Amino acid sequence: MGPIGGRTRVEGNDHHRMAPTRGAPRTPGRESALLLLGIDVGGTKIATSLGDEHGHVLASRVRPTEPSGDSLKDLSRIAGELRELIEAEGRTLSEVDGVGVSLPGPLDREGGRVLNPPNLPGWHRAPVRDALQEALGVPVAIDNDANAATLAEWRFGAARGYQHVVFLTMSTGVGGGMVLGGRLHRGVASSAGEVGHMPIEWDGAPCPCGLRGCLEAYIGGAAWARRLAEVTPAGSGVAERAGSSPPRPEHVVEAAREGDAFALAELERFNGYLARAIVHLTFVLAPQVFVLGTIVRAAGPLCLDPVRALVRDHVWDFLGRDLAIVAGELGPRLPELAGLGVASDAFANASDPE
Ligand SMILES: [Zn+2]
């Protein structure tokens, strides 16, 4: 390891770089060497956490997002909450090495700004990095939520220790991120990993992004819920579980566990499309592990077993033989760990010279 804060591979200007601002150089691998803050700005909730680069969380809080319509006001409120969080633990801001922020994408990562998050009125081009850096006096790194979740699962969760990782999550949409050769791969405009918009059926179902046949239009939670509203038979286990509310993918998972034929057919369709995407990505990236969140995490073997079998049957043996396809480990802990993942990764890169 070279001098901390020396030449690094983190793109951008000096002030983008997260490096210790005080104290002696730290030793990687030393337990709890760094004190980090994490922020996860979601459409409905904001999570803040205090922890270290190994994902040990000392304290965390979650509250409704409640955007005021003025991003600077909202960011100053978040900075105030971080101060309270630290003080409640008997620590001070001057002990904190860095802050990581997970934000709804897409972002202008170079400029440290969020672009136009639909659920955050007043946040168009909000200068998240600089506003927090100024308020806290601590280096701040930002990334989009899919990359942040990828970093968290890689550094703290199911993909620990791997060098080539693909993370896929099927919540409202389909998000993804990838670590290649031990580095998060961002691509142009930090847009690598937009797996949800790979065409999985040429000229297929319309997607809200404007294209057709996107993976998200088949296995994204919102698209699947729209389909379920149309095709769920009355009297099926799915309809029973949904009751008076519209049927949702989680009702499919619950009903499939009880052997409901319609639910099992729906899951088979989901697994088929998911496996197709994994096969494409395997030939392109040759990863060691796919980490699958949300629905797959909830369904467990009902998804994992058939997807593993389909993928094995459709890739070359040497690509599929040792390929791990696993459920995410962090699940409900992602909000408190996503920001810490970003901070931890920025810190690792800042102390890893070319
Ligand atoms: Zn799309």
Boltz pocket constraint, residues with backbone or C-beta under 6 A from the ligand:
constraints:
  - pocket:
      binder: B
      contacts: [[A, 196], [A, 197], [A, 207], [A, 208], [A, 209], [A, 210], [A, 211], [A, 212], [A, 214], [A, 216]]
      max_distance: 6.0
